Amino acid sequence: MTFGTRLHAAIADRGPLCAGIDPHAALLRDWGLADDVAGLERFALTAVEGLAPHVSVVKPQSAFYERFGSRGIAVLERVVAESRAAGALVLLDVKRGDIGSTSQAYADAYLDASSPLAVDAITASPYLGFGSLDPMIETARRHDAGVFVLALTSNKEGPEVQHARVDDGTVAGRMLDHLRALNEGAAPLGSFGAVVGATIGDTGEDLDINGPLLAPGYGAQGGTVADLKRIFGAASGAVLPSSSRELLRAGPDPRALGEAARRVNDELAGLAR
Ligand SMILES: O=C(O)c1cc(=O)[nH]c(=O)n1[C@@H]1O[C@H](COP(=O)(O)O)[C@@H](O)[C@H]1O
C-alpha cells in the first residue's frame, strides 16, 4: 500500500496532527532530565508512549538525536520502532538534499525497508535542483515510502530563495509543480508532499498538489487553525499540521501528552470541512 494511501487512512482514523518529537535541551530541563543520552532516551520514549497511540504521524527531528552521536541515533531507532508499534506513521525530519549518488545513499539509509533507520517518509530539500531528489523519489516508490519536499518554509530567511522569480512564477511554485506531476493520478492521495509553514500567510501559490502538505509552525511558532484555513483553502483536507515544542510542554506525564494530542486533533477537526 502506498505511503499516500496509508497516510490518508491514518488521518481519517486519528486526525491530522503530526507530533514532532524534538528533544530540545530546554525541554529536557523542563522535564527534570539531564541533557545527556539517558535524559534523551527517557524524554523521547516517554513522548512516544504519550503521543504515538493518538496521532497519525510522529516526526522526530534527527538533529536532536545526532547531537549525542551513535548512542543518540540508537535512541532514534527506538523512537521509530516504538512509534510504528503504536500505530503511528514515522516522518523522519532530516531535510536531506545532495547530488545524485549521495542522494541515493540517503535514500538507502531512510527509505529502503531493509535499513536499520527505515521510516515511512523523510523531509528533503530540493534546493540543489528538484531532479537531485530523483533517487529518493524512485526509492520511495519502490518501498511504498514518502518524501516531503521543502516548498515554503516557516523561517524568515526562506523567501530569499523560495520567492525568487523563475519564468512566470516563483521557485517555490516550480517545486509545487514538480510535486503535482509526481502525484498525478494517485488516489486517494499521492505520496509526495510539500512542506508549507503554518505561519507564512497567503502564499499566492496553487497548493493543490494531490499530496500531503506538512505545515510546521502550528502552536509554538504562532500558527492557528484560522491561519491554516486561510493558507490552504480548498487543500486543507490534505494538511498535516505539525507541532513539537507546544505539545511536548504538556509532559512529562504520558497521559497529559496524550490528552494534549487529542485536544489539538479536536481543534483541527474543522480543517477538512
Ligand atoms: O520540515 C519541517 O518539519 C520544518 C519546516 C519548516 O518550514 N519549519 C519548521 O519549523 N520545521 C520543523 O518543525 C519543527 C518545529 O517545531 P515547533 O516550532 O517546536 O512546533 C522543527 O522540527 C523544525 O525543524
The ligand as an SDF file (V2000), in Angstrom:
LIG
                    3D

 24 25  0  0  0  0  0  0  0  0999 V2000
   10.3780   20.3560    7.8320 O   0  0  0  0  0  0  0  0  0  0  0  0
    9.9980   20.7480    8.9430 C   0  0  0  0  0  0  0  0  0  0  0  0
    9.4760   19.9550    9.7220 O   0  0  0  0  0  0  0  0  0  0  0  0
   10.0570   22.1890    9.2420 C   0  0  0  0  0  0  0  0  0  0  0  0
    9.9280   23.0380    8.1500 C   0  0  0  0  0  0  0  0  0  0  0  0
    9.6980   24.4060    8.3700 C   0  0  0  0  0  0  0  0  0  0  0  0
    9.4560   25.1670    7.4400 O   0  0  0  0  0  0  0  0  0  0  0  0
    9.7060   24.8840    9.6480 N   0  0  0  0  0  0  0  0  0  0  0  0
    9.8920   24.0580   10.7370 C   0  0  0  0  0  0  0  0  0  0  0  0
    9.8190   24.5660   11.8860 O   0  0  0  0  0  0  0  0  0  0  0  0
   10.1240   22.7200   10.5480 N   0  0  0  0  0  0  0  0  0  0  0  0
   10.3710   21.8300   11.6940 C   0  0  0  0  0  0  0  0  0  0  0  0
    9.2020   21.7680   12.5040 O   0  0  0  0  0  0  0  0  0  0  0  0
    9.5590   21.7070   13.8730 C   0  0  0  0  0  0  0  0  0  0  0  0
    9.0130   22.9710   14.5660 C   0  0  0  0  0  0  0  0  0  0  0  0
    8.6280   22.6850   15.8260 O   0  0  0  0  0  0  0  0  0  0  0  0
    7.8830   23.6630   16.8340 P   0  0  0  0  0  0  0  0  0  0  0  0
    8.0720   25.0680   16.3580 O   0  0  0  0  0  0  0  0  0  0  0  0
    8.5730   23.3640   18.1260 O   0  0  0  0  0  0  0  0  0  0  0  0
    6.4420   23.2190   16.8200 O   0  0  0  0  0  0  0  0  0  0  0  0
   11.0700   21.5890   13.9190 C   0  0  0  0  0  0  0  0  0  0  0  0
   11.4000   20.2050   13.9090 O   0  0  0  0  0  0  0  0  0  0  0  0
   11.5050   22.2310   12.6210 C   0  0  0  0  0  0  0  0  0  0  0  0
   12.7210   21.7480   12.1330 O   0  0  0  0  0  0  0  0  0  0  0  0
  1  2  2  0
  2  3  1  0
  2  4  1  0
  4  5  2  0
  4 11  1  0
  5  6  1  0
  6  7  2  0
  6  8  1  0
  8  9  1  0
  9 10  2  0
  9 11  1  0
 11 12  1  0
 12 13  1  0
 12 23  1  0
 13 14  1  0
 14 15  1  0
 14 21  1  0
 15 16  1  0
 16 17  1  0
 17 18  2  0
 17 19  1  0
 17 20  1  0
 21 22  1  0
 21 23  1  0
 23 24  1  0
M  END
$$$$
